[in-house]
Amino acid sequence: DIVSMNNNIEILVFRDDLAFYFESINAQWINDMFVLEDIDKQVLQQPRKHIIDKGGKVWFVKHATLGIIGTCALLNKGNGNFELTKMGVLDTARGLKVGEILLRYVIQEAKKMHVTCLFLLTNAKCEAAIHLYAKNGFEHDKQIMQTYGQSYERCNVAMRFIA
């Protein structure tokens, strides 16, 4: 299951031999800005158990020369609600628009899955990411914050996909 985006980047669906990258890529950015919480550790160390087996999805971005440089997941929260989560790109690959390519791909996949509510939880410190989400159809949402925001200590921003 490979989706070619351009000559240098392709998107791969989750495989167990790629699970290591899910942890390493996300741990890098979370540790850069925050503290890795217990919930992070559980999900990052066992994405099959915590995401895939619960009806979620994980994707990876593979660059022709840099290898696996990004990842993102959709976490099934039940009743058609999915959290776009653990989206990370290695700092060595920033500036290649990998985050935007990945985000747009995941939104398209969510539409194919007939997700009724696509949302994300983040922190105001992640200004570039929030700008990217807003540019691609996410809006701040108080209801999402009340329902799901307590999942992470660092969460002070909740957004829902509208477009």
Salt bridges, closest charged atoms under 4 A:
ASP16 OD1 - ARG48 NE 2.85
ASP17 OD1 - ARG15 NE 2.90
GLU37 OE2 - ARG154 NH1 3.50
ASP40 OD1 - LYS86 NZ 2.98
ASP40 OD2 - ARG154 NH1 2.81
ASP53 OD1 - ARG48 NH1 3.90
GLU100 OE2 - ARG104 NH2 2.81
GLU100 OE1 - LYS135 NZ 3.26
GLU109 OE2 - LYS112 NZ 2.90
ASP141 OD2 - ARG160 NE 2.80
